[in-house]
Amino acid sequence: MDFRKFYIPTVNVSRRNFAKIFTAGSVSFLSAIYTKPILSSPKPPSLKYLYNFSVDSFMITNTRSRHEDTDFIAASVAVAGRPTRSASQSLGDLNNGTYPTAIMFKDIEVGENETAVFTYNIVNNGHSDPSTVEKTLIEGTKTLATKGAELAAKAAGPAIGAALGASIGTGVVPLIGTALGALAGWVVSYGGDLLFANCDGAVASAVHTFSGKQLREGTKQVGKLSDTDYHEGKESPDGCGGNSKYYVNWTIKLGRVIAVNEGVAPPSTAQGLLQALQAINIDYSLTEFQILDWLGNSYSLYPQFAKGILKFLDTQQLKNKVYLDVIFYNYKELGGKVVSNSLDGSLDSEILKKAIVEGYETRNGISVLSFEDIVKLRP
């Protein structure tokens, strides 16, 4: 036998020793020499798609009031299981013309099988305190988006609009174009004690839903989706400017695509947890020795709680620092549970948000309107 025909890629064996091995019948050992290791290709990372939602501008061709409308706008974007993002703006006294807005939501994550609900409302109100109008309008708009997202997680297509209408006591809410016909009364009545007198009223309202798949495909060619909604106002009282006519321009752009390595476990050591928390602006009011002792002791529930916070905030961080021990205390006081045999404590996200907000207000000496106001995307 000509041993030169054999190739041993990874093991350096002399021709003499190879002959001894072969003639000794060491088949299993030879198999080990000849078996070339099979290297599996690394699993590609999953991708997070982040989108920017904006109400760019609106055009008035007929005011609801005789001369000028005193306009306010609020908008929200919601995805079930994620914090709802909301913004509002006082626009002032406006006659016919085109006006830009400052409404923009950056880096909204929408998964392949998730649905984003994008809603906005514009009202003409010149008879109530402006700050109260703006605050109330944003609360109503946020409620509309959040309810829509919750329903979108269970329904699809037109069924979402029907379910949303039923949940707020209106007719079916259209998901394409204007929803002013279904929502004008609800938007005004949501204000409660707000005074909508004379020519005041809702002038634009829309609820749009987009699945992650629709956004991916819709932004693939030119990087954005955009449209103009025409809102023909409802009956104006006598002496006003007739039925209003508003055209609202909105855009959804693909912002960023982030590669995420799946299966990456949270830090397992107390020091690792502490460093991860500090990176998102969560520190401690105790000594370092005490906090490390608690983070290293599963019976204290701090390791589970810390991992739960890291999972909840995900790609976000707090804008200013908050004490971990204060958040933990607030969470327990608010009735939150930490499951000891769960890796991340199976925390209640709504209670956790309240606990963080309370800790944020105490630490930073400010009043916070919503949890979304104290977080930002990690750099």
C-alpha positions as CSV (number, residue, x, y, z in Angstrom):
1,M,0.0,0.0,0.0
2,D,1.3,3.4,-0.9
3,F,0.8,5.5,2.2
4,R,1.5,8.7,0.2
5,K,-2.1,8.5,-1.0
6,F,-3.4,9.3,2.5
7,Y,-3.8,12.9,3.6
8,I,-4.0,13.7,7.3
9,P,-5.1,17.4,7.5
10,T,-4.8,18.2,11.2
11,V,-2.5,15.6,12.8
12,N,1.2,15.3,12.3
13,V,1.9,11.6,12.0
14,S,5.1,10.2,10.6
15,R,4.9,7.6,7.8
16,R,6.3,4.9,10.1
17,N,3.9,5.6,13.0
18,F,1.0,5.8,10.6
19,A,1.9,2.3,9.3
20,K,2.0,1.0,12.8
21,I,-1.3,2.5,13.6
22,F,-2.9,1.2,10.4
23,T,-1.5,-2.4,10.8
24,A,-2.5,-2.5,14.4
25,G,-6.1,-2.2,13.3
26,S,-6.7,1.0,15.3
27,V,-9.8,1.8,13.2
28,S,-11.4,4.0,15.8
29,F,-8.3,6.1,16.2
30,L,-7.8,6.3,12.5
31,S,-11.4,7.5,12.3
32,A,-10.6,10.2,14.7
33,I,-7.6,11.3,12.6
34,Y,-9.6,11.2,9.3
35,T,-12.8,12.8,10.6
36,K,-12.8,16.4,9.5
37,P,-14.7,18.5,12.0
38,I,-18.0,19.9,10.7
39,L,-18.1,23.6,11.5
40,S,-21.6,25.0,11.7
41,S,-22.2,28.4,10.2
42,P,-22.8,31.1,12.9
43,K,-26.4,32.0,13.2
44,P,-27.1,35.4,11.7
45,P,-28.2,38.0,14.2
46,S,-31.8,39.0,14.3
47,L,-32.7,42.5,13.1
48,K,-34.6,45.2,14.9
49,Y,-36.3,47.7,12.5
50,L,-36.7,51.2,13.9
51,Y,-39.0,53.7,12.3
52,N,-39.6,57.5,12.5
53,F,-43.2,58.6,12.5
54,S,-44.1,62.2,11.9
55,V,-47.0,64.6,11.3
56,D,-45.1,66.9,8.9
57,S,-47.6,69.7,8.2
58,F,-51.2,70.5,7.5
59,M,-53.1,72.8,5.1
60,I,-56.3,74.7,5.9
61,T,-58.5,75.6,3.0
62,N,-61.5,76.5,5.2
63,T,-61.4,77.3,8.9
64,R,-64.1,76.2,11.3
65,S,-64.3,79.6,12.9
66,R,-65.2,82.7,10.8
67,H,-61.7,84.0,10.6
68,E,-59.1,82.0,12.5
69,D,-59.0,78.6,14.3
70,T,-57.1,78.3,17.6
71,D,-55.5,74.9,16.9
72,F,-53.9,72.2,19.1
73,I,-52.4,68.9,17.8
74,A,-51.6,65.7,19.7
75,A,-50.3,62.4,18.2
76,S,-49.3,59.0,19.5
77,V,-47.6,55.8,18.3
78,A,-48.3,52.6,20.1
79,V,-47.2,49.0,19.7
80,A,-48.6,46.4,22.1
81,G,-46.2,45.5,24.9
82,R,-44.1,48.7,24.4
83,P,-44.4,52.1,25.9
84,T,-46.8,54.4,24.0
85,R,-45.0,57.5,22.6
86,S,-47.0,60.8,22.6
87,A,-46.4,64.5,21.8
88,S,-48.5,67.6,21.5
89,Q,-48.2,71.2,20.2
90,S,-50.1,74.5,20.6
91,L,-50.3,75.9,17.1
92,G,-51.9,79.3,17.7
93,D,-54.4,81.2,15.7
94,L,-54.4,80.1,12.1
95,N,-56.2,81.2,9.0
96,N,-56.2,79.4,5.6
97,G,-52.6,78.3,4.7
98,T,-50.0,75.5,5.2
99,Y,-48.3,75.0,8.6
100,P,-45.5,72.8,9.7
101,T,-45.7,70.8,13.0
102,A,-43.0,69.6,15.4
103,I,-44.6,66.2,15.9
104,M,-41.9,63.5,15.4
105,F,-41.3,60.0,17.0
106,K,-37.9,58.6,16.4
107,D,-36.8,55.0,16.6
108,I,-40.1,53.2,17.1
109,E,-39.4,49.4,17.0
110,V,-42.0,47.3,15.1
111,G,-41.4,43.6,14.8
112,E,-42.4,41.5,11.8
113,N,-45.6,40.2,13.5
114,E,-46.4,43.4,15.5
115,T,-48.7,46.2,14.6
116,A,-48.1,49.9,15.1
117,V,-51.0,52.3,15.7
118,F,-50.3,55.9,14.6
119,T,-53.0,58.4,15.5
120,Y,-53.4,62.2,15.7
121,N,-56.1,64.7,16.6
122,I,-56.3,68.4,15.9
123,V,-58.9,70.6,17.7
124,N,-59.9,74.2,17.4
125,N,-60.4,75.5,21.0
126,G,-60.2,79.2,21.8
127,H,-62.2,79.1,25.0
128,S,-60.2,77.0,27.5
129,D,-56.9,77.3,29.2
130,P,-54.3,76.4,26.5
131,S,-52.2,74.2,28.8
132,T,-55.3,72.3,29.9
133,V,-56.4,71.8,26.3
134,E,-53.0,70.5,25.3
135,K,-52.7,68.1,28.3
136,T,-56.2,66.8,27.9
137,L,-55.8,66.3,24.1
138,I,-52.6,64.3,24.5
139,E,-54.2,62.1,27.1
140,G,-57.1,61.3,24.8
141,T,-54.9,60.6,21.9
142,K,-52.6,58.4,23.9
143,T,-55.7,56.4,25.1
144,L,-56.8,56.0,21.5
145,A,-53.4,54.7,20.4
146,T,-52.9,52.4,23.3
147,K,-56.4,50.8,23.0
148,G,-55.8,50.4,19.3
149,A,-52.5,48.6,19.8
150,E,-54.0,46.3,22.4
151,L,-56.8,45.4,20.0
152,A,-54.4,45.1,17.0
153,A,-52.6,42.3,18.9
154,K,-55.8,40.3,18.9
155,A,-57.5,41.4,15.6
156,A,-56.5,42.3,12.1
157,G,-57.6,44.6,9.3
158,P,-61.0,46.2,9.5
159,A,-61.8,44.2,12.6
160,I,-59.4,46.5,14.5
161,G,-61.4,49.6,13.6
162,A,-64.7,47.9,14.6
163,A,-63.2,46.7,18.0
164,L,-61.7,50.2,18.7
165,G,-65.0,51.9,18.0
166,A,-66.9,49.5,20.3
167,S,-64.3,50.0,23.1
168,I,-64.7,53.8,23.1
169,G,-68.4,53.9,22.3
170,T,-68.3,55.2,18.8
171,G,-69.0,53.7,15.4
172,V,-66.4,51.8,13.4
173,V,-63.2,53.8,13.3
174,P,-61.7,53.9,9.7
175,L,-58.1,53.0,9.5
176,I,-57.5,54.6,6.1
177,G,-57.8,58.4,5.6
178,T,-59.9,60.5,8.0
179,A,-61.6,59.1,11.1
180,L,-63.1,62.5,12.0
181,G,-66.7,61.3,11.3
182,A,-66.3,58.5,14.0
183,L,-64.1,60.4,16.4
184,A,-65.0,64.1,16.4
185,G,-67.6,63.7,19.2
186,W,-65.4,61.4,21.2
187,V,-62.4,63.7,21.0
188,V,-64.5,66.6,22.2
189,S,-66.3,64.6,24.9
190,Y,-63.0,63.2,26.2
191,G,-62.1,66.7,27.3
192,G,-64.7,66.5,30.1
193,D,-64.6,70.0,31.6
194,L,-63.0,71.6,28.6
195,L,-65.1,74.4,27.2
196,F,-65.8,73.9,23.5
197,A,-67.9,77.0,22.7
198,N,-69.2,78.7,19.6
199,C,-67.1,77.5,16.7
200,D,-64.8,75.2,18.6
201,G,-64.5,71.6,17.7
202,A,-62.4,68.8,16.3
203,V,-61.1,69.5,12.8
204,A,-58.8,66.5,12.1
205,S,-58.6,62.9,13.4
206,A,-57.0,59.7,12.1
207,V,-56.0,56.3,13.2
208,H,-53.6,54.3,11.0
209,T,-52.4,50.8,11.6
210,F,-49.3,49.2,10.0
211,S,-48.0,45.7,10.5
212,G,-44.2,45.2,10.7
213,K,-44.4,43.4,7.4
214,Q,-46.2,46.4,5.8
215,L,-43.7,48.8,7.0
216,R,-40.8,46.7,5.9
217,E,-42.2,46.3,2.4
218,G,-43.6,49.9,2.2
219,T,-40.2,51.5,3.0
220,K,-38.1,49.1,1.0
221,Q,-38.0,51.1,-2.2
222,V,-37.7,54.8,-1.2
223,G,-37.2,54.4,2.5
224,K,-40.6,55.9,3.6
225,L,-44.3,55.8,3.5
226,S,-46.3,59.1,3.3
227,D,-49.8,60.3,2.6
228,T,-52.2,63.2,3.0
229,D,-55.5,62.8,4.9
230,Y,-58.3,65.0,3.9
231,H,-60.6,65.9,6.8
232,E,-63.9,67.5,6.0
233,G,-65.3,69.0,9.2
234,K,-68.6,68.2,10.8
235,E,-71.5,70.6,11.0
236,S,-70.3,74.1,12.2
237,P,-72.8,76.2,14.1
238,D,-74.5,79.1,12.4
239,G,-72.3,82.2,12.2
240,C,-69.1,80.2,12.0
241,G,-66.8,79.7,9.0
242,G,-68.7,76.7,7.6
243,N,-67.4,73.2,7.6
244,S,-63.7,73.1,8.1
245,K,-61.4,71.6,5.5
246,Y,-58.0,70.3,6.7
247,Y,-55.3,68.3,4.8
248,V,-52.8,66.6,7.1
249,N,-49.4,65.3,5.7
250,W,-47.7,62.4,7.6
251,T,-44.6,60.3,7.0
252,I,-43.1,57.0,8.2
253,K,-39.4,56.6,7.5
254,L,-37.1,53.6,8.0
255,G,-34.8,55.0,10.7
256,R,-32.3,52.3,11.7
257,V,-31.8,48.6,11.5
258,I,-30.0,47.1,14.5
259,A,-28.4,43.6,14.6
260,V,-29.2,41.8,17.8
261,N,-27.4,38.7,18.9
262,E,-30.0,36.3,20.1
263,G,-29.6,34.2,23.2
264,V,-27.2,36.7,24.9
265,A,-27.7,36.1,28.6
266,P,-27.8,39.1,31.0
267,P,-24.7,39.5,33.2
268,S,-24.5,36.7,35.8
269,T,-22.2,38.3,38.3
270,A,-23.0,41.0,40.8
271,Q,-20.4,43.3,39.3
272,G,-21.6,42.6,35.8
273,L,-25.2,43.5,36.8
274,L,-24.1,46.7,38.5
275,Q,-22.1,47.8,35.5
276,A,-25.0,47.1,33.1
277,L,-27.4,49.0,35.3
278,Q,-25.0,52.0,35.6
279,A,-24.8,52.1,31.8
280,I,-28.5,52.9,31.7
281,N,-28.4,55.5,34.5
282,I,-29.5,53.2,37.4
283,D,-27.1,53.4,40.4
284,Y,-27.6,53.0,44.2
285,S,-27.9,55.0,47.4
286,L,-26.2,52.4,49.5
287,T,-22.5,51.5,49.8
288,E,-21.0,49.6,46.9
289,F,-20.4,46.7,49.2
290,Q,-24.1,46.5,50.2
291,I,-25.4,46.7,46.7
292,L,-23.0,44.1,45.4
293,D,-23.9,41.8,48.3
294,W,-27.6,42.1,47.4
295,L,-27.0,41.7,43.7
296,G,-25.0,38.5,44.4
297,N,-27.7,37.0,46.6
298,S,-30.7,35.4,44.8
299,Y,-32.6,35.3,48.1
300,S,-32.6,39.1,48.2
301,L,-34.5,39.1,44.8
302,Y,-32.2,41.8,43.6
303,P,-30.5,39.7,40.9
304,Q,-33.8,38.8,39.4
305,F,-35.1,42.4,39.7
306,A,-32.0,43.8,38.1
307,K,-32.2,41.4,35.2
308,G,-35.9,42.2,34.8
309,I,-35.2,46.0,34.5
310,L,-32.5,45.3,31.9
311,K,-34.9,43.2,29.9
312,F,-37.7,45.8,30.2
313,L,-35.6,48.8,29.1
314,D,-34.0,46.7,26.4
315,T,-32.5,49.3,23.9
316,Q,-33.5,52.3,26.1
317,Q,-31.9,54.1,29.0
318,L,-33.1,56.7,31.6
319,K,-32.3,60.3,30.8
320,N,-31.2,60.9,34.4
321,K,-30.0,58.7,37.2
322,V,-32.3,56.8,39.6
323,Y,-31.4,54.6,42.6
324,L,-32.0,50.9,42.1
325,D,-32.9,50.4,45.8
326,V,-35.5,53.1,45.6
327,I,-37.0,51.6,42.4
328,F,-37.1,48.2,44.2
329,Y,-38.8,49.7,47.3
330,N,-41.4,51.6,45.2
331,Y,-42.1,48.4,43.1
332,K,-42.8,46.4,46.2
333,E,-44.9,49.2,47.8
334,L,-47.0,49.4,44.7
335,G,-47.8,45.7,44.9
336,G,-45.3,44.4,42.4
337,K,-44.0,40.8,42.7
338,V,-40.6,39.4,42.0
339,V,-40.6,35.7,41.1
340,S,-37.6,34.1,42.7
341,N,-37.3,31.1,40.4
342,S,-37.5,33.3,37.2
343,L,-34.4,34.5,35.6
344,D,-35.7,38.0,35.2
345,G,-38.2,38.1,38.0
346,S,-41.3,38.1,35.7
347,L,-41.9,41.8,36.6
348,D,-45.1,43.6,36.1
349,S,-44.2,46.2,33.4
350,E,-46.9,48.7,34.3
351,I,-46.0,48.7,38.1
352,L,-42.3,48.8,37.2
353,K,-42.9,52.0,35.1
354,K,-44.6,53.7,38.0
355,A,-41.9,52.6,40.4
356,I,-39.2,54.1,38.1
357,V,-41.2,57.3,37.5
358,E,-41.6,57.8,41.3
359,G,-37.9,57.2,41.9
360,Y,-37.0,59.6,39.0
361,E,-39.2,62.4,40.4
362,T,-37.7,62.0,43.9
363,R,-34.1,61.8,42.7
364,N,-34.3,64.7,40.2
365,G,-36.9,66.9,41.9
366,I,-39.2,67.2,38.9
367,S,-42.8,66.2,38.0
368,V,-43.0,63.6,35.2
369,L,-46.1,63.4,32.9
370,S,-45.4,59.9,31.6
371,F,-42.7,57.2,31.6
372,E,-42.0,57.9,28.0
373,D,-40.7,61.4,29.0
374,I,-37.8,60.0,31.0
375,V,-36.3,57.4,28.6
376,K,-34.3,57.7,25.4
377,L,-32.7,55.3,23.0
378,R,-29.2,54.0,24.0
379,P,-26.4,55.5,22.0
